[in-house]
């Protein structure tokens, strides 16, 4: 089996927003790695943008970025930047979201927040549309929706459809996470440090704490000494429970940064409330929206970051019984998704499409 490596074409399933009105859209963090993908997604998915406001820090004053073939000047973020904005995408870190997210919502914008600032607030929906689109606020209700952590978003695309078939009781995960999750500067550090390594030059890491070329390390989020888990791991545990509506879900996870540019991979061992055959899981995932089965045992062809990069779909494969569980209730699978797309920008745009398309 071979996978078409070209970026996914414009999706035919992108809902045509029904308002018919061209919207004023703001991107906070437009100059970042996710910001670039948000701009691209707005264009590719023909989101009804009338005016696009690209917002960033004073460091980006004077820059311009391209949208629909035309330059758009980057503006420095301030409260007034949200006047008249219909939809605001935030991807500039939790601090910026906490400060400006409520300002944008109060001025009437639908806020789709990619940071961790509001994800676990009880009143804030945390949504992957294919899995829990039902949690999106009713028309006229909340104006702020949180986009999950990138590992959560990718994992839940595989776990959600299986959980609908047989409730999941426990997930054990190990991740292989790309540089993009740490931003554009980390991606550049991976490129530069790899070039230096191959040239035999010394390289001093600036963004991540450890040498990145030909190396891997425990995720850079701080470890909580009380639990032994780092911030990334805790986010995934909490967010999986919230999105799956399974407060008692038991999750164990180890998050690791690997020298890959933009797609996150993860090995998941999943325990269900009752036995689920690997073949049935394969059947379910082969028709799950936004999922692509890559499970060719004969060719030893399974999900890989180079095939997931630039693709909308999350790739799932290596579906097999977990033989360490003699009850037949556990399966193992390998899942890979583009951190910048389903893990961030694509999911955010899908949330906005669902909200404005009502
Ligand atoms: P800037 O480029 O001006 O620093 P990444 O996740 O790739 O590192 O990108 C982070 C994004 O968030 C960038 O667009 C960055 O803008 C933006 N950003 C970071 N801090 C602020 C801030 N205090 N105000 C506005 N934008 C910010």
Boltz pocket constraint, residues with backbone or C-beta under 6 A from the ligand:
constraints:
  - pocket:
      binder: B
      contacts: [[A, 28], [A, 29], [A, 30], [A, 31], [A, 32], [A, 33], [A, 34], [A, 35], [A, 55], [A, 56], [A, 57], [A, 58], [A, 59], [A, 60], [A, 61], [A, 77], [A, 91], [A, 92], [A, 93], [A, 96], [A, 180], [A, 182], [A, 183], [A, 184], [A, 185]]
      max_distance: 6.0
